[in-house]
Amino acid sequence: MTGWEHFHTPLTIEDALQTLMTSPDSAVIAGGTDLLLDLDQGRHSRVKSLIDISRIEALHEFTISEDFVVVGSAIPLSRLLNNPLAQKHAPALVEACKLIGGPQVRNVATLGGNVAHALPAGDGTIALLAHDAEVHLVSQDSERWLALADLFTGPGEVSFDRQRTLISALRFKRREALEGSAFRRVMRPQGVAIAIMNMGVWLRCDQQGKIVDARISIGPGGPTPFFASGGSSALIGHIPDKIVLDQVALAILEEAQFRTSRHRSTKAYREHLVSSLLEETVTVAHKRASHYEMV
């Protein structure tokens, strides 16, 4: 027996919202790589209806505006990986998407689904947080852009009503000169899907390589995807050497809420990983920022 009674395939956002409103106990699905497993393994309550948004063309758009890169929420990750504009403007996001599942999973999994699942260590989510991304929320009577950091209220929990609202797109600032990003992850060699720890870093440098703006995100650094504000601030004004990175790591340890996970890692091990993961991720992002010029 499946975990649902009805399966809907709307072709427009309007139809999807209408179906969502008129289908109590429903859930939105795109790739289904998280939701279907949760239903099958009892981590999600049984639903009456699944609403598949993967056929809505408007949710597959990838556009560059004057200031932003806009990514449709239902674009499969494999398409993002092979998109030259994604590779140019969001190296961290591309690196994160490469680590989500295997090729078959990435052919159907979506960035919108990764965000909507609201896991504290979601790879795509952590990369987007480093890029200071926003999400576009649409309902029958409104639409708005919301900072990604304001979307999450707890593990698997979001601030919008899932029975009335869809994530239609995500956006982040287009890359400018002397900006760069990177994403790195530590995971168990057995291949457990969720990271022991992952990290996204975005930097802007001056002509001498000094960092003038920075964003560091870490998963899982708390009950929601975690932006390390203190660690990010500690990078600004410096060229990242070992002394600086040690100070940044201490700032992160003071603000992050690492915990022991029964199947993945201890709190102590995650704290131990901060310095090495930070050094690797910042070094790559800084190199990319220092050598990137607009053409």
Residue frames relative to the residue before (quaternion, step in Angstrom):
aa qw qx qy qz dx dy dz
M 1.0000 0.0000 0.0000 0.0000 0.00 0.00 0.00
T 0.4091 -0.6989 0.5306 0.2501 3.59 -0.99 0.86
G 0.5422 -0.6260 0.4559 0.3261 3.52 -1.34 0.22
W 0.7302 0.3264 -0.2319 0.5536 3.60 1.20 0.43
E 0.4207 -0.7098 0.5122 0.2384 3.56 -1.31 0.34
H 0.7995 0.1636 -0.0619 0.5746 3.61 1.04 -0.76
F 0.1397 -0.7763 0.6118 0.0600 3.55 -1.14 0.75
H 0.1027 -0.8184 0.5654 0.0026 3.57 -0.57 1.23
T 0.1137 -0.7909 0.5989 0.0530 3.59 -1.08 0.75
P 0.0617 -0.8227 0.5648 0.0193 3.62 0.35 1.17
L 0.3484 -0.7538 0.5285 0.1761 3.55 -1.21 0.64
T 0.7427 0.2645 -0.1984 0.5824 3.60 1.29 -0.02
I 0.6239 -0.5284 0.4155 0.3986 3.55 -1.26 0.39
E 0.6355 0.5423 -0.3309 0.4388 3.58 0.99 -0.83
D 0.6630 0.4903 -0.3079 0.4745 3.58 0.94 -0.84
A 0.6370 0.5327 -0.3318 0.4477 3.57 1.00 -0.79
L 0.6683 0.4948 -0.3019 0.4663 3.58 0.95 -0.87
Q 0.6417 0.5181 -0.3247 0.4629 3.56 1.00 -0.81
T 0.6572 0.5033 -0.3051 0.4708 3.58 0.95 -0.87
L 0.6336 0.5356 -0.3203 0.4574 3.55 1.02 -0.81
M 0.6783 0.5024 -0.2854 0.4539 3.57 0.93 -0.92
T 0.7669 0.3739 -0.1857 0.4874 3.58 0.98 -0.82
S 0.6703 0.4520 -0.2986 0.5071 3.59 1.25 0.20
P 0.2203 -0.8002 0.5438 0.1246 3.60 0.04 1.23
D 0.8312 0.1617 -0.1491 0.5105 3.54 -1.19 0.65
S 0.3966 0.7059 -0.4836 0.3325 3.56 0.87 1.00
A 0.1624 -0.7621 0.6158 0.1164 3.56 -1.32 0.22
V 0.4042 -0.6975 0.5427 0.2358 3.54 -1.13 0.74
I 0.0512 -0.7899 0.6111 -0.0047 3.52 -1.01 0.90
A 0.1351 -0.7528 0.6363 0.1007 3.57 -1.16 0.67
G 0.8031 0.1067 -0.0460 0.5845 3.58 0.24 -1.24
G 0.3093 -0.7991 0.4618 0.2289 3.54 1.13 -0.69
T 0.4155 0.7495 -0.4502 0.2507 3.59 1.24 0.05
D 0.6964 0.3858 -0.2624 0.5453 3.61 1.21 -0.41
L 0.7102 0.5005 -0.2815 0.4073 3.57 0.69 -1.11
L 0.6746 0.5015 -0.3140 0.4414 3.58 0.83 -0.91
L 0.6339 0.5091 -0.3265 0.4821 3.58 1.06 -0.69
D 0.6478 0.5182 -0.3211 0.4568 3.57 0.96 -0.83
L 0.6487 0.5030 -0.3153 0.4762 3.58 1.00 -0.80
D 0.6829 0.5040 -0.2871 0.4440 3.55 0.90 -0.96
Q 0.7691 0.3664 -0.1793 0.4921 3.58 1.00 -0.85
G 0.5712 -0.6641 0.3480 0.3340 3.56 1.26 0.32
R 0.4747 0.6676 -0.4496 0.3562 3.60 1.18 0.38
H 0.7241 0.2866 -0.1987 0.5950 3.57 1.34 -0.14
S 0.4984 -0.6606 0.4651 0.3144 3.57 -0.89 0.88
R 0.5975 -0.5805 0.4117 0.3695 3.57 -1.11 0.67
V 0.1982 -0.7820 0.5825 0.0995 3.58 -0.98 0.85
K 0.5015 -0.6461 0.4800 0.3173 3.56 -1.20 0.47
S 0.8198 0.0984 -0.0135 0.5640 3.58 1.01 -0.80
L 0.1793 -0.7184 0.6573 0.1404 3.52 -1.24 0.67
I 0.1653 -0.7786 0.6010 0.0721 3.56 -0.95 0.95
D 0.1917 -0.8176 0.5402 0.0543 3.53 -0.27 1.36
I 0.1448 -0.8281 0.5394 0.0481 3.59 -0.46 1.22
S 0.4164 0.7598 -0.4358 0.2439 3.60 1.26 0.01
R 0.6920 0.4723 -0.2875 0.4641 3.62 1.18 -0.39
I 0.5035 0.6414 -0.4318 0.3854 3.60 1.24 0.10
E 0.3878 -0.7722 0.4537 0.2178 3.58 -0.31 1.26
A 0.6250 0.5670 -0.3436 0.4121 3.59 1.01 -0.76
L 0.6789 0.4815 -0.2875 0.4739 3.59 1.18 -0.47
H 0.6404 0.5060 -0.3186 0.4819 3.57 1.33 0.13
E 0.4631 0.7006 -0.4395 0.3188 3.59 1.22 0.19
F 0.0860 -0.7480 0.6565 0.0462 3.54 -1.17 0.76
T 0.0872 0.8309 -0.5361 0.1209 3.57 -0.34 1.22
I 0.2544 -0.7159 0.6275 0.1703 3.52 -1.32 0.45
S 0.1431 -0.7693 0.6176 0.0789 3.56 -0.67 1.10
E 0.7599 -0.3494 0.2504 0.4876 3.58 -1.26 -0.16
D 0.8198 0.2337 -0.0907 0.5148 3.59 0.94 -0.87
F 0.8092 0.3121 -0.1043 0.4867 3.58 1.07 -0.73
V 0.3128 -0.6387 0.6595 0.2435 3.46 -1.44 0.38
V 0.1062 -0.8063 0.5814 0.0222 3.59 -0.71 1.10
V 0.1080 -0.8111 0.5748 -0.0032 3.56 -0.69 1.17
G 0.4218 -0.7049 0.5123 0.2503 3.58 -0.72 1.04
S 0.5443 -0.6805 0.3886 0.2993 3.57 -0.90 0.92
A 0.7369 0.4187 -0.2291 0.4787 3.61 1.16 -0.50
I 0.3868 0.7016 -0.5064 0.3190 3.60 1.20 0.36
P 0.4367 -0.6876 0.5017 0.2912 3.64 -0.74 0.92
L 0.6005 -0.5995 0.3951 0.3519 3.57 -1.05 0.77
S 0.6136 0.5660 -0.3613 0.4155 3.61 1.00 -0.72
R 0.6361 0.5160 -0.3325 0.4675 3.59 1.08 -0.63
L 0.6233 0.5254 -0.3397 0.4691 3.58 1.05 -0.67
L 0.6438 0.5462 -0.3239 0.4269 3.56 0.92 -0.91
N 0.7573 0.3890 -0.1951 0.4869 3.56 1.00 -0.81
N 0.5318 0.6331 -0.4032 0.3923 3.58 1.28 0.12
P 0.4196 -0.7326 0.4685 0.2603 3.64 -0.53 1.10
L 0.6437 0.5233 -0.3358 0.4461 3.60 1.02 -0.67
A 0.6221 0.5136 -0.3375 0.4851 3.58 1.07 -0.69
Q 0.6506 0.5176 -0.3131 0.4591 3.57 0.97 -0.85
K 0.6746 0.4995 -0.2898 0.4598 3.58 1.04 -0.76
H 0.8018 0.3589 -0.1638 0.4488 3.56 0.71 -1.08
A 0.8158 0.1460 -0.0607 0.5564 3.63 1.10 -0.49
P 0.0956 -0.8293 0.5488 0.0429 3.61 0.43 1.14
A 0.6314 0.5424 -0.3409 0.4370 3.60 0.99 -0.79
L 0.6628 0.5064 -0.3103 0.4561 3.57 0.94 -0.85
V 0.6401 0.5132 -0.3276 0.4686 3.59 0.96 -0.80
E 0.6580 0.5049 -0.3137 0.4623 3.58 0.94 -0.86
A 0.6429 0.5182 -0.3235 0.4621 3.59 1.01 -0.75
C 0.6722 0.5103 -0.2993 0.4452 3.57 0.90 -0.93
K 0.5998 0.5728 -0.3536 0.4326 3.60 1.12 -0.62
L 0.7148 0.4606 -0.2419 0.4674 3.57 1.16 -0.61
I 0.5568 0.5989 -0.3974 0.4164 3.59 1.25 -0.05
G 0.8471 -0.0960 0.0282 0.5220 3.57 -0.47 1.23
G 0.5763 -0.5336 0.4612 0.4128 3.53 -1.29 -0.56
P 0.7775 -0.3505 0.2288 0.4693 3.61 -1.25 -0.07
Q 0.6548 0.5152 -0.3284 0.4448 3.60 0.93 -0.82
V 0.6437 0.5114 -0.3159 0.4736 3.57 1.02 -0.83
R 0.6957 0.4872 -0.2850 0.4443 3.59 0.84 -0.96
N 0.5809 0.5815 -0.3768 0.4270 3.59 1.19 -0.35
V 0.7804 0.2802 -0.1633 0.5346 3.60 1.17 -0.42
A 0.5919 0.5815 -0.3738 0.4144 3.62 1.08 -0.63
T 0.2134 -0.7960 0.5608 0.0800 3.56 -1.10 0.77
L 0.5847 -0.5726 0.4442 0.3646 3.53 -1.25 0.48
G 0.6240 0.5431 -0.3394 0.4477 3.58 1.03 -0.76
G 0.6555 0.5056 -0.3097 0.4678 3.56 1.01 -0.77
N 0.6179 0.5421 -0.3410 0.4561 3.58 1.03 -0.75
V 0.6768 0.4759 -0.2819 0.4859 3.56 0.98 -0.86
A 0.6862 0.5045 -0.2943 0.4336 3.60 0.83 -0.97
H 0.6101 0.5622 -0.3533 0.4323 3.58 1.13 -0.59
A 0.2431 -0.8543 0.4399 0.1322 3.57 1.36 -0.31
L 0.2965 0.7448 -0.5436 0.2488 3.59 0.96 0.79
P 0.5484 -0.6499 0.4111 0.3284 3.64 -0.92 0.80
A 0.7726 0.2904 -0.1711 0.5380 3.60 1.19 -0.45
G 0.2465 0.7769 -0.5409 0.2078 3.61 1.09 0.57
D 0.4715 -0.7244 0.4158 0.2829 3.59 -0.54 1.14
G 0.6825 0.4764 -0.2948 0.4695 3.59 0.82 -0.95
T 0.6466 0.5359 -0.3122 0.4441 3.55 1.01 -0.83
I 0.6631 0.5008 -0.3089 0.4627 3.59 0.91 -0.88
A 0.6433 0.5073 -0.3235 0.4733 3.60 1.00 -0.77
L 0.6590 0.5036 -0.3080 0.4661 3.59 0.95 -0.85
L 0.6250 0.5396 -0.3423 0.4485 3.59 1.03 -0.73
A 0.6304 0.5184 -0.3340 0.4715 3.58 1.04 -0.72
H 0.6957 0.4496 -0.2592 0.4966 3.58 1.13 -0.64
D 0.4271 -0.7267 0.4466 0.3001 3.61 1.29 0.20
A 0.1657 0.8454 -0.4887 0.1377 3.55 1.02 0.89
E 0.2418 -0.7216 0.6279 0.1631 3.49 -1.42 0.29
V 0.2767 -0.7397 0.5858 0.1822 3.56 -1.24 0.47
H 0.3225 -0.7245 0.5773 0.1946 3.55 -1.12 0.75
L 0.1165 -0.8017 0.5861 0.0127 3.55 -0.60 1.22
V 0.0413 -0.8038 0.5934 -0.0048 3.57 -0.83 0.99
S 0.0098 -0.7475 0.6641 0.0090 3.52 -1.17 0.76
Q 0.7158 -0.4453 0.2954 0.4495 3.58 -1.22 -0.01
D 0.7966 0.2986 -0.1581 0.5012 3.59 1.05 -0.57
S 0.8091 0.1591 -0.1044 0.5561 3.63 1.19 0.07
E 0.0490 -0.7489 0.6548 0.0898 3.49 -1.40 0.16
R 0.0733 0.8030 -0.5848 0.0880 3.58 -1.04 0.71
W 0.3713 -0.6598 0.5981 0.2629 3.50 -1.36 0.38
L 0.0738 -0.7946 0.6026 -0.0031 3.55 -0.93 0.97
A 0.5184 -0.6220 0.4801 0.3373 3.58 -0.98 0.81
L 0.5499 -0.6408 0.4194 0.3333 3.57 -0.85 0.95
A 0.6361 0.5544 -0.3327 0.4210 3.58 0.96 -0.81
D 0.6925 0.4671 -0.2731 0.4772 3.60 1.17 -0.54
L 0.5236 0.6666 -0.3997 0.3488 3.59 1.26 -0.03
F 0.7521 0.4362 -0.1976 0.4528 3.56 1.06 -0.78
T 0.1397 -0.8027 0.5766 0.0600 3.57 -0.99 0.87
G 0.7841 -0.1149 0.0787 0.6048 3.59 1.26 -0.22
P 0.7152 -0.4204 0.2978 0.4723 3.60 -1.22 0.09
G 0.8411 0.0687 -0.0907 0.5288 3.56 -0.57 1.18
E 0.6544 0.5136 -0.2997 0.4671 3.60 1.26 0.04
V 0.1369 -0.7963 0.5876 0.0428 3.56 -1.03 0.89
S 0.5690 -0.6468 0.4137 0.2945 3.54 -1.26 0.48
F 0.6682 0.4625 -0.3206 0.4866 3.62 1.24 -0.03
D 0.5622 -0.6015 0.4585 0.3345 3.55 -1.27 0.44
R 0.3477 -0.7759 0.4905 0.1907 3.59 -0.41 1.20
Q 0.6651 0.5043 -0.3073 0.4570 3.61 1.20 -0.39
R 0.7504 0.3498 -0.2046 0.5222 3.58 1.27 -0.03
T 0.7875 0.3425 -0.1083 0.5008 3.58 1.16 -0.57
L 0.1848 -0.7556 0.6209 0.0976 3.52 -1.21 0.75
I 0.3584 -0.6309 0.6259 0.2860 3.53 -1.33 0.40
S 0.1498 -0.8312 0.5305 0.0714 3.59 -0.45 1.15
A 0.8111 -0.0314 0.0549 0.5814 3.59 1.09 -0.61
L 0.2190 -0.7205 0.6351 0.1719 3.51 -1.39 0.18
R 0.0371 -0.8112 0.5832 0.0221 3.57 -1.07 0.61
F 0.0164 -0.7622 0.6471 0.0113 3.54 -1.29 0.52
K 0.6424 -0.5413 0.3730 0.3940 3.56 -1.21 0.50
R 0.4867 -0.6425 0.5061 0.3069 3.55 -1.07 0.78
R 0.5747 -0.6275 0.4156 0.3214 3.53 -1.14 0.69
E 0.1613 -0.7750 0.6065 0.0746 3.53 -1.02 0.89
A 0.7244 -0.4143 0.3100 0.4556 3.56 -1.30 0.09
L 0.8469 0.1483 -0.1482 0.4886 3.54 -1.17 0.80
E 0.5447 0.5456 -0.4347 0.4654 3.56 1.07 0.83
G 0.0902 0.7946 -0.5965 0.0687 3.56 -1.09 0.68
S 0.1153 -0.7882 0.6008 0.0662 3.54 -1.22 0.44
A 0.0506 -0.7807 0.6222 0.0287 3.55 -1.30 0.34
F 0.1391 -0.7645 0.6252 0.0725 3.54 -1.29 0.50
R 0.0232 0.7840 -0.6194 0.0346 3.54 -0.97 0.91
R 0.1247 -0.7991 0.5873 0.0318 3.55 -1.19 0.61
V 0.1796 -0.7245 0.6518 0.1340 3.54 -1.24 0.61
M 0.0668 0.8016 -0.5894 0.0749 3.57 -0.79 1.01
R 0.6258 -0.5348 0.4045 0.3984 3.56 -1.24 0.33
P 0.5436 -0.6453 0.4208 0.3332 3.62 -0.96 0.78
Q 0.5799 0.5874 -0.3815 0.4161 3.59 1.19 -0.41
G 0.5257 -0.6797 0.3867 0.3348 3.58 1.24 -0.17
V 0.2416 0.7559 -0.5645 0.2274 3.61 1.10 0.58
A 0.5221 -0.7209 0.3539 0.2873 3.54 -0.62 1.17
I 0.7318 0.4162 -0.2514 0.4775 3.60 0.89 -0.85
A 0.5282 -0.6847 0.4112 0.2882 3.55 -0.89 0.99
I 0.4962 -0.5581 0.5643 0.3520 3.52 -1.32 0.44
M 0.7451 -0.1957 0.1228 0.6256 3.54 1.06 -0.86
N 0.0195 -0.7731 0.6324 0.0439 3.55 -1.10 0.67
M 0.1349 -0.7992 0.5844 0.0387 3.54 -1.22 0.45
G 0.1140 -0.7572 0.6398 0.0664 3.52 -1.09 0.84
V 0.0490 -0.7935 0.6066 0.0056 3.59 -0.98 0.84
W 0.0367 -0.7584 0.6507 0.0127 3.54 -1.02 0.92
L 0.0391 -0.8167 0.5751 -0.0275 3.59 -0.90 0.97
R 0.1015 -0.7167 0.6790 0.1231 3.49 -1.37 0.45
C 0.1422 -0.8137 0.5623 0.0386 3.57 -0.83 1.02
D 0.4181 -0.6330 0.5584 0.3355 3.53 -1.33 0.10
Q 0.7533 -0.4149 0.2572 0.4407 3.56 -1.29 0.04
Q 0.6821 0.4720 -0.2798 0.4834 3.60 1.19 -0.48
G 0.5901 -0.6035 0.3611 0.3965 3.58 1.26 0.02
K 0.4804 0.6537 -0.4490 0.3746 3.56 1.25 0.10
I 0.4426 -0.7056 0.4908 0.2555 3.57 -0.93 0.92
V 0.1459 -0.8083 0.5676 0.0569 3.58 -0.75 1.07
D 0.7787 0.0246 -0.0555 0.6245 3.59 1.24 -0.20
A 0.0060 0.8170 -0.5734 0.0610 3.59 -1.03 0.76
R 0.0327 -0.7595 0.6488 0.0329 3.51 -1.27 0.59
I 0.0539 -0.7801 0.6233 -0.0077 3.55 -0.86 1.07
S 0.0295 -0.7830 0.6213 0.0030 3.57 -0.87 0.96
I 0.1129 -0.8081 0.5782 0.0021 3.55 -1.05 0.82
G 0.0118 -0.7885 0.6144 0.0240 3.54 -1.08 0.70
P 0.6221 -0.3355 -0.7072 0.0161 1.56 -1.69 1.79
G 0.1055 -0.8147 0.5695 0.0266 3.57 -0.63 1.14
G 0.7845 0.0091 -0.0077 0.6200 3.54 1.34 0.21
P 0.7353 -0.4259 0.2829 0.4449 3.59 -1.21 -0.18
T 0.7443 0.2349 -0.1644 0.6031 3.57 1.30 -0.28
P 0.6720 -0.4450 0.3572 0.4720 3.63 -1.18 0.22
F 0.2663 -0.8464 0.4579 0.0544 3.52 -0.59 1.25
F 0.1720 -0.7458 0.6385 0.0812 3.54 -0.93 1.04
A 0.2809 -0.7803 0.5416 0.1376 3.57 -0.63 1.17
S 0.1681 -0.8349 0.5172 0.0849 3.57 0.18 1.26
G 0.6726 0.4929 -0.3052 0.4599 3.59 0.94 -0.83
G 0.6554 0.5048 -0.3050 0.4718 3.55 0.98 -0.84
S 0.6345 0.5306 -0.3242 0.4592 3.56 1.01 -0.82
S 0.6673 0.5033 -0.2988 0.4605 3.58 0.91 -0.92
A 0.6465 0.5462 -0.3211 0.4249 3.59 1.04 -0.78
L 0.6221 0.5399 -0.3413 0.4529 3.60 1.22 -0.38
I 0.6184 0.6051 -0.3438 0.3651 3.55 1.05 -0.80
G 0.7862 0.2965 -0.2545 0.4788 3.52 -0.96 0.98
H 0.7138 0.4312 -0.2373 0.4982 3.56 1.29 0.02
I 0.3457 -0.6082 0.6490 0.2991 3.47 -1.43 0.23
P 0.4147 -0.7739 0.4122 0.2435 3.61 -0.51 1.11
D 0.0713 0.7576 -0.6428 0.0882 3.55 -0.45 1.28
K 0.7537 -0.3984 0.2478 0.4603 3.60 -1.24 0.02
I 0.6425 0.5244 -0.3382 0.4449 3.60 0.93 -0.82
V 0.6634 0.4978 -0.3003 0.4711 3.58 0.91 -0.91
L 0.6895 0.4871 -0.2892 0.4513 3.58 0.86 -0.96
D 0.5989 0.5381 -0.3632 0.4690 3.60 1.11 -0.56
Q 0.6522 0.5004 -0.3104 0.4774 3.59 1.02 -0.78
V 0.6351 0.5175 -0.3246 0.4728 3.58 1.03 -0.78
A 0.6428 0.5243 -0.3233 0.4554 3.59 0.95 -0.85
L 0.6433 0.5119 -0.3253 0.4672 3.59 0.97 -0.78
A 0.6353 0.5235 -0.3275 0.4638 3.58 1.01 -0.79
I 0.6485 0.5116 -0.3170 0.4661 3.58 1.00 -0.81
L 0.6603 0.5157 -0.3089 0.4502 3.58 0.94 -0.88
E 0.6405 0.5315 -0.3236 0.4500 3.58 1.11 -0.60
E 0.7798 0.3671 -0.1825 0.4732 3.58 1.04 -0.71
A 0.6325 0.5466 -0.3450 0.4268 3.60 1.09 -0.56
Q 0.2812 -0.7402 0.5882 0.1645 3.55 -1.24 0.55
F 0.0130 -0.8174 0.5750 -0.0329 3.55 0.36 1.22
R 0.0577 -0.7949 0.6037 0.0205 3.55 -1.14 0.64
T 0.5440 -0.5912 0.4788 0.3540 3.53 -1.30 0.25
S 0.1503 -0.7650 0.6228 0.0653 3.53 -0.97 0.97
R 0.5368 -0.6863 0.3848 0.3046 3.58 -0.64 1.13
H 0.8011 0.3206 -0.1482 0.4832 3.58 0.86 -0.93
R 0.7572 0.4129 -0.2116 0.4597 3.60 1.18 -0.22
S 0.8097 -0.2002 0.2063 0.5116 3.59 0.58 -1.03
T 0.4388 -0.6415 0.5504 0.3048 3.52 -1.33 0.29
K 0.6405 -0.5030 0.4112 0.4095 3.53 -1.27 0.33
A 0.6564 0.5304 -0.3138 0.4351 3.58 0.91 -0.93
Y 0.6611 0.4978 -0.3205 0.4609 3.59 0.96 -0.79
R 0.6360 0.5140 -0.3392 0.4650 3.59 0.97 -0.74
E 0.6364 0.5093 -0.3345 0.4730 3.57 0.97 -0.77
H 0.6344 0.5365 -0.3193 0.4557 3.57 1.05 -0.76
L 0.6726 0.5280 -0.2926 0.4280 3.58 1.04 -0.78
V 0.5127 0.6957 -0.4194 0.2780 3.58 1.09 -0.62
S 0.6968 0.4970 -0.2994 0.4216 3.60 0.72 -1.01
S 0.7126 0.4553 -0.2769 0.4563 3.59 0.79 -0.98
L 0.6634 0.4911 -0.3134 0.4697 3.59 0.96 -0.80
L 0.6242 0.5365 -0.3275 0.4640 3.57 1.05 -0.77
E 0.6629 0.5120 -0.3141 0.4469 3.58 0.85 -0.95
E 0.6824 0.4893 -0.2993 0.4531 3.58 0.84 -0.91
T 0.7119 0.4713 -0.2732 0.4433 3.59 0.80 -1.00
V 0.6666 0.4902 -0.3027 0.4729 3.59 0.93 -0.88
T 0.6317 0.5455 -0.3420 0.4317 3.60 0.95 -0.81
V 0.6774 0.4744 -0.2968 0.4774 3.59 0.91 -0.88
A 0.6633 0.5022 -0.3116 0.4590 3.61 0.88 -0.92
H 0.6606 0.5115 -0.3096 0.4541 3.60 0.98 -0.84
K 0.6320 0.5203 -0.3286 0.4711 3.58 1.00 -0.76
R 0.6694 0.4929 -0.3033 0.4657 3.56 0.92 -0.86
A 0.6586 0.5023 -0.3152 0.4632 3.59 0.98 -0.81
S 0.6766 0.5224 -0.2968 0.4257 3.57 0.89 -0.94
H 0.7690 0.3640 -0.1818 0.4930 3.59 1.11 -0.66
Y 0.5926 0.5893 -0.3737 0.4023 3.58 1.24 0.01
E 0.0197 0.7797 -0.6239 0.0491 3.56 -0.83 1.08
M 0.5146 -0.6330 0.4765 0.3278 3.56 -1.04 0.73
V 0.1390 -0.7834 0.6017 0.0709 3.57 -1.04 0.82
